[in-house]
């Protein structure tokens, strides 16, 4: 029996919630990132050092976020141009 594009799509749609649930359950280690040692050492810093830590976190977040948004924008443009 040959698979058609519609049958393959239906099969993927049936398994998508199960795959997403499996990924969420397997990411339990991500919730343990708030370790006590990191919290204690960050709270022991002065207000200037805490502010510097916050700025450092934002400095590391900004390039990754910009790249992610750029890729999403390019994918969106490609999808829109493919439909027209």
PDB file as gemmi writes it, atoms N, CA and C in Angstrom:
CRYST1    1.000    1.000    1.000  90.00  90.00  90.00 P 1                      
ATOM      1  N   UNK A   1       0.835  -1.173   0.000  1.00  0.00           N  
ATOM      2  CA  UNK A   1       0.000   0.000   0.000  1.00  0.00           C  
ATOM      3  C   UNK A   1       0.885   1.242   0.000  1.00  0.00           C  
ATOM      4  N   UNK A   2       0.672   2.120  -0.943  1.00  0.00           N  
ATOM      5  CA  UNK A   2       1.489   3.321  -1.079  1.00  0.00           C  
ATOM      6  C   UNK A   2       0.940   4.444  -0.197  1.00  0.00           C  
ATOM      7  N   UNK A   3       1.855   5.193   0.387  1.00  0.00           N  
ATOM      8  CA  UNK A   3       1.468   6.338   1.212  1.00  0.00           C  
ATOM      9  C   UNK A   3       1.300   7.552   0.314  1.00  0.00           C  
ATOM     10  N   UNK A   4       0.239   8.244   0.495  1.00  0.00           N  
ATOM     11  CA  UNK A   4       0.060   9.504  -0.225  1.00  0.00           C  
ATOM     12  C   UNK A   4       0.437  10.641   0.704  1.00  0.00           C  
ATOM     13  N   UNK A   5       0.547  11.853   0.161  1.00  0.00           N  
ATOM     14  CA  UNK A   5       0.913  13.018   0.968  1.00  0.00           C  
ATOM     15  C   UNK A   5      -0.127  13.290   2.041  1.00  0.00           C  
ATOM     16  N   UNK A   6      -1.389  13.061   1.730  1.00  0.00           N  
ATOM     17  CA  UNK A   6      -2.451  13.321   2.698  1.00  0.00           C  
ATOM     18  C   UNK A   6      -2.389  12.320   3.840  1.00  0.00           C  
ATOM     19  N   UNK A   7      -2.138  11.052   3.538  1.00  0.00           N  
ATOM     20  CA  UNK A   7      -2.048  10.047   4.590  1.00  0.00           C  
ATOM     21  C   UNK A   7      -0.868  10.315   5.506  1.00  0.00           C  
ATOM     22  N   UNK A   8       0.257  10.709   4.946  1.00  0.00           N  
ATOM     23  CA  UNK A   8       1.428  11.025   5.756  1.00  0.00           C  
ATOM     24  C   UNK A   8       1.180  12.226   6.650  1.00  0.00           C  
ATOM     25  N   UNK A   9       0.484  13.215   6.132  1.00  0.00           N  
ATOM     26  CA  UNK A   9       0.174  14.401   6.918  1.00  0.00           C  
ATOM     27  C   UNK A   9      -0.772  14.057   8.054  1.00  0.00           C  
ATOM     28  N   UNK A  10      -1.781  13.234   7.778  1.00  0.00           N  
ATOM     29  CA  UNK A  10      -2.708  12.830   8.833  1.00  0.00           C  
ATOM     30  C   UNK A  10      -1.976  12.065   9.926  1.00  0.00           C  
ATOM     31  N   UNK A  11      -1.055  11.215   9.552  1.00  0.00           N  
ATOM     32  CA  UNK A  11      -0.311  10.430  10.519  1.00  0.00           C  
ATOM     33  C   UNK A  11       0.555  11.346  11.387  1.00  0.00           C  
ATOM     34  N   UNK A  12       1.202  12.340  10.765  1.00  0.00           N  
ATOM     35  CA  UNK A  12       2.017  13.268  11.529  1.00  0.00           C  
ATOM     36  C   UNK A  12       1.157  14.079  12.496  1.00  0.00           C  
ATOM     37  N   UNK A  13      -0.003  14.491  12.051  1.00  0.00           N  
ATOM     38  CA  UNK A  13      -0.881  15.280  12.914  1.00  0.00           C  
ATOM     39  C   UNK A  13      -1.378  14.459  14.101  1.00  0.00           C  
ATOM     40  N   UNK A  14      -1.526  13.159  13.918  1.00  0.00           N  
ATOM     41  CA  UNK A  14      -1.958  12.311  15.021  1.00  0.00           C  
ATOM     42  C   UNK A  14      -0.871  12.160  16.075  1.00  0.00           C  
ATOM     43  N   UNK A  15       0.388  12.103  15.650  1.00  0.00           N  
ATOM     44  CA  UNK A  15       1.485  11.876  16.582  1.00  0.00           C  
ATOM     45  C   UNK A  15       2.103  13.151  17.120  1.00  0.00           C  
ATOM     46  N   UNK A  16       1.765  14.307  16.598  1.00  0.00           N  
ATOM     47  CA  UNK A  16       2.356  15.560  17.054  1.00  0.00           C  
ATOM     48  C   UNK A  16       2.101  15.837  18.533  1.00  0.00           C  
ATOM     49  N   UNK A  17       0.866  15.708  19.040  1.00  0.00           N  
ATOM     50  CA  UNK A  17       0.674  15.946  20.484  1.00  0.00           C  
ATOM     51  C   UNK A  17       1.473  14.983  21.353  1.00  0.00           C  
ATOM     52  N   UNK A  18       1.583  13.741  20.945  1.00  0.00           N  
ATOM     53  CA  UNK A  18       2.341  12.770  21.724  1.00  0.00           C  
ATOM     54  C   UNK A  18       3.827  13.121  21.736  1.00  0.00           C  
ATOM     55  N   UNK A  19       4.341  13.560  20.610  1.00  0.00           N  
ATOM     56  CA  UNK A  19       5.756  13.947  20.533  1.00  0.00           C  
ATOM     57  C   UNK A  19       6.008  15.178  21.385  1.00  0.00           C  
ATOM     58  N   UNK A  20       5.119  16.159  21.318  1.00  0.00           N  
ATOM     59  CA  UNK A  20       5.280  17.369  22.132  1.00  0.00           C  
ATOM     60  C   UNK A  20       5.222  17.042  23.621  1.00  0.00           C  
ATOM     61  N   UNK A  21       4.322  16.177  24.005  1.00  0.00           N  
ATOM     62  CA  UNK A  21       4.228  15.775  25.405  1.00  0.00           C  
ATOM     63  C   UNK A  21       5.500  15.056  25.853  1.00  0.00           C  
ATOM     64  N   UNK A  22       6.027  14.199  25.007  1.00  0.00           N  
ATOM     65  CA  UNK A  22       7.263  13.488  25.340  1.00  0.00           C  
ATOM     66  C   UNK A  22       8.427  14.463  25.506  1.00  0.00           C  
ATOM     67  N   UNK A  23       8.495  15.476  24.659  1.00  0.00           N  
ATOM     68  CA  UNK A  23       9.560  16.470  24.781  1.00  0.00           C  
ATOM     69  C   UNK A  23       9.426  17.280  26.060  1.00  0.00           C  
ATOM     70  N   UNK A  24       8.211  17.634  26.426  1.00  0.00           N  
ATOM     71  CA  UNK A  24       8.006  18.396  27.653  1.00  0.00           C  
ATOM     72  C   UNK A  24       8.361  17.587  28.890  1.00  0.00           C  
ATOM     73  N   UNK A  25       8.009  16.315  28.876  1.00  0.00           N  
ATOM     74  CA  UNK A  25       8.300  15.463  30.028  1.00  0.00           C  
ATOM     75  C   UNK A  25       9.797  15.209  30.141  1.00  0.00           C  
ATOM     76  N   UNK A  26      10.473  15.081  29.014  1.00  0.00           N  
ATOM     77  CA  UNK A  26      11.906  14.789  29.042  1.00  0.00           C  
ATOM     78  C   UNK A  26      12.743  16.006  29.416  1.00  0.00           C  
ATOM     79  N   UNK A  27      12.165  17.191  29.466  1.00  0.00           N  
ATOM     80  CA  UNK A  27      12.906  18.410  29.790  1.00  0.00           C  
ATOM     81  C   UNK A  27      12.851  18.734  31.279  1.00  0.00           C  
ATOM     82  N   UNK A  28      12.701  17.723  32.117  1.00  0.00           N  
ATOM     83  CA  UNK A  28      12.626  17.971  33.557  1.00  0.00           C  
ATOM     84  C   UNK A  28      13.899  18.591  34.092  1.00  0.00           C  
ATOM     85  N   UNK A  29      15.031  18.284  33.493  1.00  0.00           N  
ATOM     86  CA  UNK A  29      16.297  18.851  33.940  1.00  0.00           C  
ATOM     87  C   UNK A  29      16.380  20.355  33.740  1.00  0.00           C  
ATOM     88  N   UNK A  30      15.606  20.884  32.812  1.00  0.00           N  
ATOM     89  CA  UNK A  30      15.631  22.322  32.577  1.00  0.00           C  
ATOM     90  C   UNK A  30      15.026  23.090  33.739  1.00  0.00           C  
ATOM     91  N   UNK A  31      14.136  22.457  34.495  1.00  0.00           N  
ATOM     92  CA  UNK A  31      13.525  23.134  35.625  1.00  0.00           C  
ATOM     93  C   UNK A  31      14.450  23.174  36.830  1.00  0.00           C  
ATOM     94  N   UNK A  32      15.525  22.424  36.814  1.00  0.00           N  
ATOM     95  CA  UNK A  32      16.445  22.382  37.944  1.00  0.00           C  
ATOM     96  C   UNK A  32      17.594  23.370  37.793  1.00  0.00           C  
ATOM     97  N   UNK A  33      17.496  24.316  36.891  1.00  0.00           N  
ATOM     98  CA  UNK A  33      18.590  25.241  36.650  1.00  0.00           C  
ATOM     99  C   UNK A  33      18.715  26.317  37.724  1.00  0.00           C  
ATOM    100  N   UNK A  34      17.757  26.454  38.592  1.00  0.00           N  
ATOM    101  CA  UNK A  34      17.835  27.427  39.677  1.00  0.00           C  
ATOM    102  C   UNK A  34      18.538  26.794  40.872  1.00  0.00           C  
ATOM    103  N   UNK A  35      19.840  26.592  40.740  1.00  0.00           N  
ATOM    104  CA  UNK A  35      20.560  25.910  41.815  1.00  0.00           C  
ATOM    105  C   UNK A  35      20.751  26.860  42.994  1.00  0.00           C  
ATOM    106  N   UNK A  36      20.852  26.297  44.166  1.00  0.00           N  
ATOM    107  CA  UNK A  36      20.982  27.082  45.388  1.00  0.00           C  
ATOM    108  C   UNK A  36      22.307  27.837  45.430  1.00  0.00           C  
ATOM    109  N   UNK A  37      23.363  27.238  44.906  1.00  0.00           N  
ATOM    110  CA  UNK A  37      24.673  27.887  44.933  1.00  0.00           C  
ATOM    111  C   UNK A  37      24.672  29.152  44.075  1.00  0.00           C  
ATOM    112  N   UNK A  38      24.083  29.082  42.898  1.00  0.00           N  
ATOM    113  CA  UNK A  38      24.027  30.257  42.026  1.00  0.00           C  
ATOM    114  C   UNK A  38      23.190  31.357  42.662  1.00  0.00           C  
ATOM    115  N   UNK A  39      22.066  30.984  43.245  1.00  0.00           N  
ATOM    116  CA  UNK A  39      21.193  31.964  43.883  1.00  0.00           C  
ATOM    117  C   UNK A  39      21.889  32.617  45.072  1.00  0.00           C  
ATOM    118  N   UNK A  40      22.579  31.825  45.891  1.00  0.00           N  
ATOM    119  CA  UNK A  40      23.251  32.350  47.075  1.00  0.00           C  
ATOM    120  C   UNK A  40      24.380  33.291  46.685  1.00  0.00           C  
ATOM    121  N   UNK A  41      25.178  32.898  45.699  1.00  0.00           N  
ATOM    122  CA  UNK A  41      26.300  33.753  45.311  1.00  0.00           C  
ATOM    123  C   UNK A  41      25.815  35.029  44.624  1.00  0.00           C  
ATOM    124  N   UNK A  42      24.748  34.958  43.855  1.00  0.00           N  
ATOM    125  CA  UNK A  42      24.231  36.163  43.195  1.00  0.00           C  
ATOM    126  C   UNK A  42      23.580  37.106  44.197  1.00  0.00           C  
ATOM    127  N   UNK A  43      22.908  36.558  45.196  1.00  0.00           N  
ATOM    128  CA  UNK A  43      22.261  37.422  46.183  1.00  0.00           C  
ATOM    129  C   UNK A  43      23.275  38.039  47.140  1.00  0.00           C  
ATOM    130  N   UNK A  44      24.458  37.442  47.281  1.00  0.00           N  
ATOM    131  CA  UNK A  44      25.486  37.987  48.160  1.00  0.00           C  
ATOM    132  C   UNK A  44      26.234  39.148  47.511  1.00  0.00           C  
ATOM    133  N   UNK A  45      26.076  39.336  46.220  1.00  0.00           N  
ATOM    134  CA  UNK A  45      26.753  40.428  45.528  1.00  0.00           C  
ATOM    135  C   UNK A  45      26.102  41.752  45.885  1.00  0.00           C  
ATOM    136  N   UNK A  46      26.834  42.805  45.675  1.00  0.00           N  
ATOM    137  CA  UNK A  46      26.277  44.138  45.885  1.00  0.00           C  
ATOM    138  C   UNK A  46      25.311  44.486  44.770  1.00  0.00           C  
ATOM    139  N   UNK A  47      24.632  45.607  44.928  1.00  0.00           N  
ATOM    140  CA  UNK A  47      23.630  45.999  43.929  1.00  0.00           C  
ATOM    141  C   UNK A  47      24.272  46.307  42.575  1.00  0.00           C  
ATOM    142  N   UNK A  48      25.478  46.849  42.578  1.00  0.00           N  
ATOM    143  CA  UNK A  48      26.175  47.135  41.318  1.00  0.00           C  
ATOM    144  C   UNK A  48      26.538  45.862  40.572  1.00  0.00           C  
ATOM    145  N   UNK A  49      26.979  44.864  41.308  1.00  0.00           N  
ATOM    146  CA  UNK A  49      27.346  43.592  40.684  1.00  0.00           C  
ATOM    147  C   UNK A  49      26.106  42.858  40.192  1.00  0.00           C  
ATOM    148  N   UNK A  50      25.005  42.974  40.937  1.00  0.00           N  
ATOM    149  CA  UNK A  50      23.756  42.352  40.483  1.00  0.00           C  
ATOM    150  C   UNK A  50      23.277  43.002  39.193  1.00  0.00           C  
ATOM    151  N   UNK A  51      23.399  44.304  39.109  1.00  0.00           N  
ATOM    152  CA  UNK A  51      23.014  45.012  37.887  1.00  0.00           C  
ATOM    153  C   UNK A  51      23.904  44.590  36.719  1.00  0.00           C  
ATOM    154  N   UNK A  52      25.203  44.430  36.986  1.00  0.00           N  
ATOM    155  CA  UNK A  52      26.125  43.978  35.942  1.00  0.00           C  
ATOM    156  C   UNK A  52      25.781  42.568  35.477  1.00  0.00           C  
ATOM    157  N   UNK A  53      25.382  41.726  36.397  1.00  0.00           N  
ATOM    158  CA  UNK A  53      24.969  40.365  36.045  1.00  0.00           C  
ATOM    159  C   UNK A  53      23.723  40.395  35.160  1.00  0.00           C  
ATOM    160  N   UNK A  54      22.767  41.260  35.498  1.00  0.00           N  
ATOM    161  CA  UNK A  54      21.565  41.397  34.673  1.00  0.00           C  
ATOM    162  C   UNK A  54      21.898  41.905  33.269  1.00  0.00           C  
ATOM    163  N   UNK A  55      22.794  42.872  33.175  1.00  0.00           N  
ATOM    164  CA  UNK A  55      23.200  43.405  31.870  1.00  0.00           C  
ATOM    165  C   UNK A  55      23.926  42.323  31.065  1.00  0.00           C  
ATOM    166  N   UNK A  56      24.745  41.516  31.738  1.00  0.00           N  
ATOM    167  CA  UNK A  56      25.444  40.430  31.053  1.00  0.00           C  
ATOM    168  C   UNK A  56      24.478  39.387  30.505  1.00  0.00           C  
ATOM    169  N   UNK A  57      23.445  39.092  31.269  1.00  0.00           N  
ATOM    170  CA  UNK A  57      22.438  38.132  30.799  1.00  0.00           C  
ATOM    171  C   UNK A  57      21.726  38.686  29.571  1.00  0.00           C  
ATOM    172  N   UNK A  58      21.356  39.959  29.611  1.00  0.00           N  
ATOM    173  CA  UNK A  58      20.698  40.573  28.447  1.00  0.00           C  
ATOM    174  C   UNK A  58      21.636  40.637  27.246  1.00  0.00           C  
ATOM    175  N   UNK A  59      22.927  40.893  27.499  1.00  0.00           N  
ATOM    176  CA  UNK A  59      23.889  40.953  26.398  1.00  0.00           C  
ATOM    177  C   UNK A  59      24.038  39.587  25.722  1.00  0.00           C  
ATOM    178  N   UNK A  60      23.914  38.515  26.486  1.00  0.00           N  
ATOM    179  CA  UNK A  60      23.986  37.182  25.897  1.00  0.00           C  
ATOM    180  C   UNK A  60      22.670  36.784  25.232  1.00  0.00           C  
ATOM    181  N   UNK A  61      21.562  37.324  25.715  1.00  0.00           N  
ATOM    182  CA  UNK A  61      20.252  36.980  25.170  1.00  0.00           C  
ATOM    183  C   UNK A  61      19.963  37.702  23.852  1.00  0.00           C  
ATOM    184  N   UNK A  62      20.389  38.951  23.745  1.00  0.00           N  
ATOM    185  CA  UNK A  62      20.034  39.780  22.584  1.00  0.00           C  
ATOM    186  C   UNK A  62      20.478  39.177  21.246  1.00  0.00           C  
ATOM    187  N   UNK A  63      21.739  38.779  21.060  1.00  0.00           N  
ATOM    188  CA  UNK A  63      22.130  38.226  19.749  1.00  0.00           C  
ATOM    189  C   UNK A  63      21.376  36.951  19.385  1.00  0.00           C  
ATOM    190  N   UNK A  64      21.161  36.080  20.372  1.00  0.00           N  
ATOM    191  CA  UNK A  64      20.433  34.843  20.093  1.00  0.00           C  
ATOM    192  C   UNK A  64      18.994  35.145  19.699  1.00  0.00           C  
ATOM    193  N   UNK A  65      18.372  36.086  20.372  1.00  0.00           N  
ATOM    194  CA  UNK A  65      16.996  36.460  20.059  1.00  0.00           C  
ATOM    195  C   UNK A  65      16.900  37.114  18.690  1.00  0.00           C  
ATOM    196  N   UNK A  66      17.848  37.971  18.360  1.00  0.00           N  
ATOM    197  CA  UNK A  66      17.853  38.627  17.050  1.00  0.00           C  
ATOM    198  C   UNK A  66      18.018  37.599  15.934  1.00  0.00           C  
ATOM    199  N   UNK A  67      18.935  36.651  16.107  1.00  0.00           N  
ATOM    200  CA  UNK A  67      19.124  35.609  15.097  1.00  0.00           C  
ATOM    201  C   UNK A  67      17.879  34.747  14.948  1.00  0.00           C  
ATOM    202  N   UNK A  68      17.258  34.386  16.064  1.00  0.00           N  
ATOM    203  CA  UNK A  68      16.047  33.579  16.010  1.00  0.00           C  
ATOM    204  C   UNK A  68      14.941  34.319  15.262  1.00  0.00           C  
ATOM    205  N   UNK A  69      14.732  35.575  15.592  1.00  0.00           N  
ATOM    206  CA  UNK A  69      13.682  36.352  14.924  1.00  0.00           C  
ATOM    207  C   UNK A  69      13.987  36.550  13.443  1.00  0.00           C  
ATOM    208  N   UNK A  70      15.253  36.724  13.090  1.00  0.00           N  
ATOM    209  CA  UNK A  70      15.626  36.884  11.682  1.00  0.00           C  
ATOM    210  C   UNK A  70      15.329  35.610  10.889  1.00  0.00           C  
ATOM    211  N   UNK A  71      15.652  34.461  11.463  1.00  0.00           N  
ATOM    212  CA  UNK A  71      15.385  33.193  10.778  1.00  0.00           C  
ATOM    213  C   UNK A  71      13.874  32.986  10.632  1.00  0.00           C  
ATOM    214  N   UNK A  72      13.118  33.286  11.677  1.00  0.00           N  
ATOM    215  CA  UNK A  72      11.664  33.152  11.591  1.00  0.00           C  
ATOM    216  C   UNK A  72      11.080  34.084  10.534  1.00  0.00           C  
ATOM    217  N   UNK A  73      11.600  35.295  10.448  1.00  0.00           N  
ATOM    218  CA  UNK A  73      11.137  36.248   9.443  1.00  0.00           C  
ATOM    219  C   UNK A  73      11.443  35.741   8.033  1.00  0.00           C  
ATOM    220  N   UNK A  74      12.649  35.209   7.832  1.00  0.00           N  
ATOM    221  CA  UNK A  74      13.007  34.682   6.511  1.00  0.00           C  
ATOM    222  C   UNK A  74      12.150  33.475   6.141  1.00  0.00           C  
ATOM    223  N   UNK A  75      11.884  32.605   7.101  1.00  0.00           N  
ATOM    224  CA  UNK A  75      11.022  31.460   6.829  1.00  0.00           C  
ATOM    225  C   UNK A  75       9.598  31.904   6.514  1.00  0.00           C  
ATOM    226  N   UNK A  76       9.113  32.922   7.207  1.00  0.00           N  
ATOM    227  CA  UNK A  76       7.782  33.443   6.937  1.00  0.00           C  
ATOM    228  C   UNK A  76       7.706  34.043   5.533  1.00  0.00           C  
ATOM    229  N   UNK A  77       8.717  34.818   5.176  1.00  0.00           N  
ATOM    230  CA  UNK A  77       8.738  35.404   3.836  1.00  0.00           C  
ATOM    231  C   UNK A  77       8.776  34.325   2.756  1.00  0.00           C  
ATOM    232  N   UNK A  78       9.544  33.271   2.991  1.00  0.00           N  
ATOM    233  CA  UNK A  78       9.641  32.189   2.010  1.00  0.00           C  
ATOM    234  C   UNK A  78       8.291  31.466   1.889  1.00  0.00           C  
ATOM    235  N   UNK A  79       7.610  31.259   3.020  1.00  0.00           N  
ATOM    236  CA  UNK A  79       6.318  30.575   2.981  1.00  0.00           C  
ATOM    237  C   UNK A  79       5.284  31.424   2.279  1.00  0.00           C  
ATOM    238  N   UNK A  80       5.298  32.732   2.507  1.00  0.00           N  
ATOM    239  CA  UNK A  80       4.331  33.620   1.844  1.00  0.00           C  
ATOM    240  C   UNK A  80       4.603  33.684   0.354  1.00  0.00           C  
ATOM    241  N   UNK A  81       5.873  33.760  -0.038  1.00  0.00           N  
ATOM    242  CA  UNK A  81       6.187  33.836  -1.475  1.00  0.00           C  
ATOM    243  C   UNK A  81       5.900  32.504  -2.187  1.00  0.00           C  
ATOM    244  N   UNK A  82       5.961  31.406  -1.460  1.00  0.00           N  
ATOM    245  CA  UNK A  82       5.674  30.107  -2.080  1.00  0.00           C  
ATOM    246  C   UNK A  82       4.173  29.922  -2.334  1.00  0.00           C  
ATOM    247  N   UNK A  83       3.338  30.557  -1.521  1.00  0.00           N  
ATOM    248  CA  UNK A  83       1.894  30.415  -1.690  1.00  0.00           C  
ATOM    249  C   UNK A  83       1.337  31.346  -2.746  1.00  0.00           C  
ATOM    250  N   UNK A  84       2.066  32.402  -3.080  1.00  0.00           N  
ATOM    251  CA  UNK A  84       1.555  33.345  -4.095  1.00  0.00           C  
ATOM    252  C   UNK A  84       2.137  33.074  -5.444  1.00  0.00           C  
TER     253      UNK A  84                                                      
END                                                                             
